[in-house]
């Protein structure tokens, strides 16, 4: 099967492309936004998701059997600063991909986010009401509706990912660890909870999902509900960094441009039912192993 990976030069997208190449079961097309070059032996095709004609032309030319749609404007701050581009990339492009896939009976797996929830409770299930408090979460929720309308569509809501490969731009987790390695103390929220998941586990789950016939929504998260403070304390200890450098902080004490949900931990019962053998190791094990 020919599979398009959108966002192929990003952290998750690069792991997806690498794993598809290692599997060797599929023909890979890697869409990269504006980045040129290659990912391993796979050429990166610059396709601006905000450009409708470019998306339509690339779809018809690549003619995939499935689309792993990981490309988006991916940070809350970027969406807040560029709302029009965020709508074009995160919502309208997803609609375009869903329309193309629906018309041809093709598979579409869309990466959404735990930030579609308002954070007023713990362990959200797939059928719990989604009420985003961040503009980023709203764009993802709006895009979910288009994927849900596609007969071959699946929404995979991802929790906080960590352990990105060195070849991709560093994320929050990698930047924070680098600060701590320099011996610089840094504070992290004790009152914001996620279910962190390694990039490697997320990629494995997504590849299994694209080969499956599952539809609807699936939550992809780790097994542990952790605050950012807990996450970084565990990561520091596993990296041989003094955990005392990890300081407690609270959301109320930070200057935030938008309110942040307090707890968007994900219930992953459906994921367990689909793939009971899927490995989702704890944070300390991933960091100690140097896994991506």
TORZA-11488 format. One record per residue (C-alpha): residue number from 1; residue in one letter; x, y, z. Coordinates in nm, 4 decimals, decimal comma. Example, Ala and Ser with C-alpha at 12.3 -4.5 7.8 and 13.67 -1.06 7.14 Angstrom:
% residues 2
site k:1	r:A	X:1,2300	Y:-0,4500	Z:0,7800
site k:2	r:S	X:1,3670	Y:-0,1060	Z:0,7140
***
This chain:
% residues 292
site k:1	r:X	X:0,0000	Y:0,0000	Z:0,0000
site k:2	r:X	X:0,1181	Y:0,3510	Z:-0,0742
site k:3	r:X	X:0,1000	Y:0,5716	Z:0,2354
site k:4	r:X	X:0,1365	Y:0,9490	Z:0,2527
site k:5	r:X	X:0,2775	Y:1,0817	Z:0,5801
site k:6	r:X	X:0,2034	Y:1,4515	Z:0,6230
site k:7	r:X	X:0,4279	Y:1,6476	Z:0,8579
site k:8	r:X	X:0,7082	Y:1,4080	Z:0,7647
site k:9	r:X	X:0,9883	Y:1,6453	Z:0,8670
site k:10	r:X	X:0,8411	Y:1,6972	Z:1,2145
site k:11	r:X	X:0,9128	Y:1,4989	Z:1,5281
site k:12	r:X	X:0,6288	Y:1,2484	Z:1,5027
site k:13	r:X	X:0,6275	Y:1,2430	Z:1,1230
site k:14	r:X	X:0,9983	Y:1,1637	Z:1,1047
site k:15	r:X	X:0,9537	Y:0,8666	Z:1,3401
site k:16	r:X	X:0,6592	Y:0,7448	Z:1,1317
site k:17	r:X	X:0,8609	Y:0,7609	Z:0,8101
site k:18	r:X	X:1,1583	Y:0,5841	Z:0,9678
site k:19	r:X	X:0,9394	Y:0,3028	Z:1,0997
site k:20	r:X	X:0,7556	Y:0,2586	Z:0,7707
site k:21	r:X	X:1,0885	Y:0,2298	Z:0,5912
site k:22	r:X	X:1,2126	Y:-0,0290	Z:0,8414
site k:23	r:X	X:0,8905	Y:-0,2299	Z:0,8080
site k:24	r:X	X:0,9301	Y:-0,2412	Z:0,4315
site k:25	r:X	X:0,5656	Y:-0,3352	Z:0,3779
site k:26	r:X	X:0,4502	Y:-0,0104	Z:0,2216
site k:27	r:X	X:0,5495	Y:0,2497	Z:-0,0351
site k:28	r:X	X:0,6062	Y:0,5798	Z:0,1478
site k:29	r:X	X:0,5401	Y:0,9339	Z:0,0323
site k:30	r:X	X:0,6635	Y:1,2000	Z:0,2737
site k:31	r:X	X:0,5038	Y:1,5450	Z:0,2718
site k:32	r:X	X:0,7099	Y:1,7988	Z:0,4583
site k:33	r:X	X:0,5488	Y:2,1415	Z:0,4509
site k:34	r:X	X:0,8389	Y:2,3601	Z:0,3391
site k:35	r:X	X:1,1351	Y:2,1317	Z:0,4176
site k:36	r:X	X:1,3321	Y:1,9828	Z:0,1286
site k:37	r:X	X:1,5804	Y:1,6969	Z:0,1230
site k:38	r:X	X:1,5317	Y:1,3370	Z:0,2323
site k:39	r:X	X:1,4342	Y:1,1369	Z:0,5374
site k:40	r:X	X:1,6547	Y:0,8321	Z:0,5153
site k:41	r:X	X:1,6088	Y:0,7233	Z:0,1559
site k:42	r:X	X:1,2647	Y:0,8852	Z:0,1234
site k:43	r:X	X:1,2461	Y:1,2207	Z:-0,0600
site k:44	r:X	X:1,0681	Y:1,4951	Z:0,1308
site k:45	r:X	X:0,8021	Y:1,6564	Z:-0,0827
site k:46	r:X	X:0,7284	Y:2,0169	Z:0,0180
site k:47	r:X	X:0,3490	Y:2,0493	Z:0,0245
site k:48	r:X	X:0,2042	Y:2,3558	Z:0,1953
site k:49	r:X	X:-0,1137	Y:2,2316	Z:0,3603
site k:50	r:X	X:-0,2545	Y:2,5849	Z:0,3475
site k:51	r:X	X:-0,2356	Y:2,5783	Z:-0,0348
site k:52	r:X	X:-0,5489	Y:2,4003	Z:-0,1574
site k:53	r:X	X:-0,4248	Y:2,3593	Z:-0,5141
site k:54	r:X	X:-0,0934	Y:2,2169	Z:-0,3970
site k:55	r:X	X:-0,2688	Y:1,9654	Z:-0,1715
site k:56	r:X	X:-0,5128	Y:1,8558	Z:-0,4425
site k:57	r:X	X:-0,2372	Y:1,8205	Z:-0,7009
site k:58	r:X	X:-0,0085	Y:1,6241	Z:-0,4704
site k:59	r:X	X:-0,2912	Y:1,3902	Z:-0,3681
site k:60	r:X	X:-0,3809	Y:1,3100	Z:-0,7271
site k:61	r:X	X:-0,0165	Y:1,2612	Z:-0,8214
site k:62	r:X	X:0,0784	Y:1,0424	Z:-0,5227
site k:63	r:X	X:-0,2589	Y:0,8593	Z:-0,5219
site k:64	r:X	X:-0,2185	Y:0,6941	Z:-0,1787
site k:65	r:X	X:-0,4058	Y:0,3984	Z:-0,0429
site k:66	r:X	X:-0,3835	Y:0,5593	Z:0,2995
site k:67	r:X	X:-0,2929	Y:0,8925	Z:0,4563
site k:68	r:X	X:-0,1278	Y:0,9318	Z:0,7955
site k:69	r:X	X:-0,2094	Y:1,2934	Z:0,8631
site k:70	r:X	X:0,0359	Y:1,4224	Z:1,1238
site k:71	r:X	X:0,1004	Y:1,7642	Z:0,9675
site k:72	r:X	X:-0,0391	Y:2,0706	Z:1,1442
site k:73	r:X	X:0,0397	Y:2,4021	Z:1,3061
site k:74	r:X	X:0,1304	Y:2,2189	Z:1,6217
site k:75	r:X	X:0,1830	Y:2,4606	Z:1,9087
site k:76	r:X	X:-0,0786	Y:2,6528	Z:2,1009
site k:77	r:X	X:0,1214	Y:2,9733	Z:2,0686
site k:78	r:X	X:0,1564	Y:2,9418	Z:1,6899
site k:79	r:X	X:-0,2184	Y:2,8879	Z:1,6545
site k:80	r:X	X:-0,2921	Y:3,1849	Z:1,8792
site k:81	r:X	X:-0,0590	Y:3,4122	Z:1,6802
site k:82	r:X	X:-0,1713	Y:3,2966	Z:1,3347
site k:83	r:X	X:-0,5389	Y:3,2035	Z:1,3600
site k:84	r:X	X:-0,6103	Y:3,2258	Z:0,9855
site k:85	r:X	X:-0,3176	Y:3,0050	Z:0,8888
site k:86	r:X	X:-0,4085	Y:2,7689	Z:1,1725
site k:87	r:X	X:-0,7582	Y:2,7258	Z:1,0294
site k:88	r:X	X:-0,6183	Y:2,6709	Z:0,6816
site k:89	r:X	X:-0,3590	Y:2,4132	Z:0,7905
site k:90	r:X	X:-0,5310	Y:2,2361	Z:1,0785
site k:91	r:X	X:-0,8934	Y:2,2400	Z:0,9654
site k:92	r:X	X:-0,9340	Y:2,3158	Z:0,5963
site k:93	r:X	X:-0,6477	Y:2,0914	Z:0,4832
site k:94	r:X	X:-0,7876	Y:1,8068	Z:0,6925
site k:95	r:X	X:-1,1273	Y:1,8581	Z:0,5286
site k:96	r:X	X:-0,9585	Y:1,8430	Z:0,1875
site k:97	r:X	X:-0,7767	Y:1,5192	Z:0,2712
site k:98	r:X	X:-1,0972	Y:1,3684	Z:0,4104
site k:99	r:X	X:-1,2966	Y:1,4640	Z:0,0998
site k:100	r:X	X:-1,0342	Y:1,3105	Z:-0,1283
site k:101	r:X	X:-1,0166	Y:0,9911	Z:0,0790
site k:102	r:X	X:-1,3956	Y:0,9585	Z:0,1017
site k:103	r:X	X:-1,4459	Y:0,9964	Z:-0,2713
site k:104	r:X	X:-1,1978	Y:0,7161	Z:-0,3440
site k:105	r:X	X:-1,2582	Y:0,4827	Z:-0,0509
site k:106	r:X	X:-0,9115	Y:0,5403	Z:0,0964
site k:107	r:X	X:-0,7897	Y:0,5204	Z:0,4559
site k:108	r:X	X:-0,7279	Y:0,8391	Z:0,6599
site k:109	r:X	X:-0,5755	Y:0,8402	Z:1,0091
site k:110	r:X	X:-0,5683	Y:1,1851	Z:1,1663
site k:111	r:X	X:-0,3585	Y:1,2824	Z:1,4678
site k:112	r:X	X:-0,5621	Y:1,4949	Z:1,7062
site k:113	r:X	X:-0,4840	Y:1,5898	Z:2,0655
site k:114	r:X	X:-0,5832	Y:1,5473	Z:2,4296
site k:115	r:X	X:-0,6236	Y:1,9275	Z:2,4320
site k:116	r:X	X:-0,9730	Y:1,8951	Z:2,2847
site k:117	r:X	X:-1,0833	Y:1,8535	Z:2,6493
site k:118	r:X	X:-1,1371	Y:2,1298	Z:2,9022
site k:119	r:X	X:-0,9350	Y:1,9637	Z:3,1790
site k:120	r:X	X:-1,2119	Y:1,9571	Z:3,4399
site k:121	r:X	X:-1,1714	Y:1,5845	Z:3,5163
site k:122	r:X	X:-0,9280	Y:1,2946	Z:3,4765
site k:123	r:X	X:-0,9027	Y:0,9947	Z:3,2426
site k:124	r:X	X:-1,1131	Y:1,1141	Z:2,9500
site k:125	r:X	X:-1,2788	Y:0,8476	Z:2,7370
site k:126	r:X	X:-1,3376	Y:0,8743	Z:2,3638
site k:127	r:X	X:-1,7095	Y:0,9448	Z:2,4121
site k:128	r:X	X:-1,6647	Y:1,2184	Z:2,6736
site k:129	r:X	X:-1,7702	Y:1,5689	Z:2,5609
site k:130	r:X	X:-1,4878	Y:1,7670	Z:2,4024
site k:131	r:X	X:-1,4771	Y:2,1338	Z:2,5050
site k:132	r:X	X:-1,1406	Y:2,2918	Z:2,4203
site k:133	r:X	X:-1,0130	Y:2,5925	Z:2,6129
site k:134	r:X	X:-0,7184	Y:2,6493	Z:2,3766
site k:135	r:X	X:-0,7553	Y:2,7718	Z:2,0185
site k:136	r:X	X:-0,5215	Y:2,4899	Z:1,9127
site k:137	r:X	X:-0,7549	Y:2,2328	Z:2,0639
site k:138	r:X	X:-1,0513	Y:2,3936	Z:1,8878
site k:139	r:X	X:-0,8843	Y:2,3632	Z:1,5456
site k:140	r:X	X:-0,8185	Y:1,9963	Z:1,6117
site k:141	r:X	X:-1,1743	Y:1,9327	Z:1,7277
site k:142	r:X	X:-1,3141	Y:2,1071	Z:1,4208
site k:143	r:X	X:-1,0905	Y:1,8919	Z:1,2012
site k:144	r:X	X:-1,2035	Y:1,5740	Z:1,3775
site k:145	r:X	X:-1,5566	Y:1,6240	Z:1,2459
site k:146	r:X	X:-1,4337	Y:1,6073	Z:0,8858
site k:147	r:X	X:-1,2399	Y:1,2866	Z:0,9493
site k:148	r:X	X:-1,5364	Y:1,1294	Z:1,1294
site k:149	r:X	X:-1,7489	Y:1,1924	Z:0,8192
site k:150	r:X	X:-1,5090	Y:0,9876	Z:0,6050
site k:151	r:X	X:-1,5981	Y:0,6153	Z:0,5887
site k:152	r:X	X:-1,2311	Y:0,5215	Z:0,6186
site k:153	r:X	X:-1,1452	Y:0,7877	Z:0,8728
site k:154	r:X	X:-0,9975	Y:0,7424	Z:1,2186
site k:155	r:X	X:-0,9141	Y:1,0095	Z:1,4772
site k:156	r:X	X:-0,6168	Y:0,9286	Z:1,7020
site k:157	r:X	X:-0,6033	Y:1,1686	Z:1,9969
site k:158	r:X	X:-0,2459	Y:1,1929	Z:2,1189
site k:159	r:X	X:-0,1315	Y:1,2859	Z:2,4645
site k:160	r:X	X:0,1940	Y:1,4691	Z:2,5409
site k:161	r:X	X:0,4728	Y:1,3039	Z:2,3386
site k:162	r:X	X:0,8337	Y:1,2831	Z:2,4522
site k:163	r:X	X:1,1663	Y:1,1385	Z:2,3466
site k:164	r:X	X:1,1877	Y:1,2895	Z:1,9966
site k:165	r:X	X:1,4758	Y:1,1760	Z:1,7724
site k:166	r:X	X:1,7865	Y:1,3963	Z:1,7667
site k:167	r:X	X:1,7412	Y:1,4607	Z:1,3946
site k:168	r:X	X:1,4185	Y:1,6534	Z:1,4543
site k:169	r:X	X:1,3789	Y:1,9961	Z:1,6123
site k:170	r:X	X:1,3881	Y:1,9687	Z:1,9934
site k:171	r:X	X:1,0509	Y:1,9750	Z:2,1668
site k:172	r:X	X:0,9568	Y:2,0966	Z:2,5145
site k:173	r:X	X:1,0837	Y:1,7763	Z:2,6737
site k:174	r:X	X:1,4221	Y:1,7779	Z:2,4986
site k:175	r:X	X:1,4749	Y:2,1488	Z:2,5624
site k:176	r:X	X:1,3887	Y:2,1078	Z:2,9299
site k:177	r:X	X:1,6295	Y:1,8162	Z:2,9728
site k:178	r:X	X:1,9045	Y:2,0153	Z:2,8018
site k:179	r:X	X:1,8513	Y:2,3011	Z:3,0493
site k:180	r:X	X:1,8712	Y:2,0625	Z:3,3439
site k:181	r:X	X:2,1850	Y:1,8958	Z:3,2060
site k:182	r:X	X:2,3536	Y:2,2341	Z:3,2112
site k:183	r:X	X:2,2832	Y:2,2469	Z:3,5842
site k:184	r:X	X:2,0216	Y:2,5191	Z:3,5480
site k:185	r:X	X:1,7134	Y:2,4806	Z:3,7692
site k:186	r:X	X:1,3749	Y:2,5100	Z:3,6006
site k:187	r:X	X:1,0193	Y:2,5025	Z:3,7283
site k:188	r:X	X:0,7421	Y:2,2815	Z:3,5909
site k:189	r:X	X:0,3707	Y:2,2771	Z:3,6609
site k:190	r:X	X:0,2557	Y:2,0517	Z:3,9439
site k:191	r:X	X:-0,1096	Y:2,1175	Z:3,8541
site k:192	r:X	X:-0,1229	Y:2,0214	Z:3,4848
site k:193	r:X	X:-0,1681	Y:1,6507	Z:3,4130
site k:194	r:X	X:-0,1213	Y:1,4435	Z:3,0979
site k:195	r:X	X:-0,0594	Y:1,0774	Z:3,0108
site k:196	r:X	X:0,2820	Y:1,1096	Z:2,8401
site k:197	r:X	X:0,3601	Y:0,8700	Z:2,5556
site k:198	r:X	X:0,6959	Y:0,8052	Z:2,3830
site k:199	r:X	X:0,7154	Y:0,8980	Z:2,0158
site k:200	r:X	X:0,8165	Y:0,5386	Z:1,9431
site k:201	r:X	X:0,4984	Y:0,3984	Z:2,0990
site k:202	r:X	X:0,2807	Y:0,6600	Z:1,9288
site k:203	r:X	X:0,4312	Y:0,5766	Z:1,5903
site k:204	r:X	X:0,3869	Y:0,2030	Z:1,6426
site k:205	r:X	X:0,0224	Y:0,2516	Z:1,7390
site k:206	r:X	X:-0,0451	Y:0,4774	Z:1,4411
site k:207	r:X	X:0,1088	Y:0,2325	Z:1,1950
site k:208	r:X	X:-0,1011	Y:-0,0479	Z:1,3374
site k:209	r:X	X:-0,4091	Y:0,1717	Z:1,3163
site k:210	r:X	X:-0,3529	Y:0,2657	Z:0,9521
site k:211	r:X	X:-0,3335	Y:-0,1065	Z:0,8676
site k:212	r:X	X:-0,6466	Y:-0,1821	Z:1,0706
site k:213	r:X	X:-1,0129	Y:-0,1246	Z:0,9915
site k:214	r:X	X:-1,0784	Y:0,0677	Z:1,3151
site k:215	r:X	X:-1,2829	Y:0,3851	Z:1,2769
site k:216	r:X	X:-1,4138	Y:0,6534	Z:1,5102
site k:217	r:X	X:-1,1801	Y:0,7820	Z:1,7818
site k:218	r:X	X:-0,8928	Y:0,6126	Z:1,9644
site k:219	r:X	X:-0,7002	Y:0,7657	Z:2,2551
site k:220	r:X	X:-0,3215	Y:0,7229	Z:2,2390
site k:221	r:X	X:-0,1599	Y:0,7926	Z:2,5736
site k:222	r:X	X:0,0765	Y:0,6378	Z:2,8229
site k:223	r:X	X:-0,0231	Y:0,4337	Z:3,1249
site k:224	r:X	X:0,0838	Y:0,6957	Z:3,3811
site k:225	r:X	X:-0,1021	Y:1,0150	Z:3,4724
site k:226	r:X	X:0,1747	Y:1,2650	Z:3,5461
site k:227	r:X	X:0,2157	Y:1,6357	Z:3,6024
site k:228	r:X	X:0,4904	Y:1,8077	Z:3,4062
site k:229	r:X	X:0,6796	Y:1,8292	Z:3,7361
site k:230	r:X	X:0,6500	Y:1,4514	Z:3,7871
site k:231	r:X	X:0,7506	Y:1,3873	Z:3,4254
site k:232	r:X	X:1,0667	Y:1,5940	Z:3,4472
site k:233	r:X	X:1,1636	Y:1,4633	Z:3,7923
site k:234	r:X	X:1,1501	Y:1,1084	Z:3,6591
site k:235	r:X	X:1,3324	Y:1,2020	Z:3,3399
site k:236	r:X	X:1,6036	Y:1,3850	Z:3,5320
site k:237	r:X	X:1,6641	Y:1,0932	Z:3,7673
site k:238	r:X	X:1,6801	Y:0,8466	Z:3,4764
site k:239	r:X	X:1,9310	Y:1,0742	Z:3,2989
site k:240	r:X	X:2,1610	Y:1,1057	Z:3,5985
site k:241	r:X	X:2,0582	Y:1,4672	Z:3,6570
site k:242	r:X	X:2,0005	Y:1,5991	Z:4,0074
site k:243	r:X	X:1,6192	Y:1,5921	Z:4,0487
site k:244	r:X	X:1,6493	Y:1,8881	Z:4,2858
site k:245	r:X	X:1,6974	Y:2,1059	Z:3,9762
site k:246	r:X	X:1,3336	Y:2,0334	Z:3,8882
site k:247	r:X	X:1,1329	Y:2,2942	Z:4,0765
site k:248	r:X	X:0,7563	Y:2,2982	Z:4,1403
site k:249	r:X	X:0,5499	Y:2,5662	Z:3,9700
site k:250	r:X	X:0,1822	Y:2,6453	Z:3,9257
site k:251	r:X	X:-0,0182	Y:2,7613	Z:3,6270
site k:252	r:X	X:-0,1575	Y:3,0547	Z:3,8270
site k:253	r:X	X:0,1954	Y:3,1903	Z:3,8718
site k:254	r:X	X:0,2786	Y:3,1829	Z:3,4990
site k:255	r:X	X:0,2001	Y:3,4528	Z:3,2453
site k:256	r:X	X:-0,0109	Y:3,2510	Z:3,0020
site k:257	r:X	X:-0,1624	Y:3,4001	Z:2,6885
site k:258	r:X	X:-0,4483	Y:3,1480	Z:2,7037
site k:259	r:X	X:-0,5892	Y:2,9388	Z:2,9889
site k:260	r:X	X:-0,4562	Y:2,5843	Z:2,9973
site k:261	r:X	X:-0,6591	Y:2,2756	Z:3,0901
site k:262	r:X	X:-0,5613	Y:2,1294	Z:3,4261
site k:263	r:X	X:-0,6013	Y:1,7600	Z:3,3496
site k:264	r:X	X:-0,6371	Y:1,5993	Z:3,0071
site k:265	r:X	X:-0,5252	Y:1,2478	Z:3,1010
site k:266	r:X	X:-0,6592	Y:0,9925	Z:2,8549
site k:267	r:X	X:-0,8340	Y:0,6636	Z:2,9194
site k:268	r:X	X:-0,6807	Y:0,4153	Z:2,6727
site k:269	r:X	X:-0,9083	Y:0,1165	Z:2,7261
site k:270	r:X	X:-0,9983	Y:0,1036	Z:2,3562
site k:271	r:X	X:-0,6308	Y:0,1097	Z:2,2580
site k:272	r:X	X:-0,5637	Y:-0,1805	Z:2,4955
site k:273	r:X	X:-0,8480	Y:-0,3737	Z:2,3355
site k:274	r:X	X:-0,7173	Y:-0,3150	Z:1,9847
site k:275	r:X	X:-0,3504	Y:-0,3842	Z:2,0567
site k:276	r:X	X:-0,3047	Y:-0,5579	Z:2,3928
site k:277	r:X	X:0,0623	Y:-0,6271	Z:2,3165
site k:278	r:X	X:0,1505	Y:-0,2636	Z:2,2373
site k:279	r:X	X:0,4471	Y:-0,1597	Z:2,4504
site k:280	r:X	X:0,4040	Y:0,1692	Z:2,6364
site k:281	r:X	X:0,6996	Y:0,1806	Z:2,8756
site k:282	r:X	X:0,7186	Y:0,4192	Z:3,1716
site k:283	r:X	X:0,9046	Y:0,7476	Z:3,1417
site k:284	r:X	X:1,2113	Y:0,6364	Z:3,3365
site k:285	r:X	X:1,2602	Y:0,3289	Z:3,1180
site k:286	r:X	X:1,2346	Y:0,5283	Z:2,7951
site k:287	r:X	X:1,4776	Y:0,7976	Z:2,9092
site k:288	r:X	X:1,7266	Y:0,5493	Z:3,0536
site k:289	r:X	X:1,7253	Y:0,3521	Z:2,7280
site k:290	r:X	X:1,7658	Y:0,6661	Z:2,5182
site k:291	r:X	X:1,4626	Y:0,5599	Z:2,3173
site k:292	r:X	X:1,2904	Y:0,7924	Z:2,0701
***
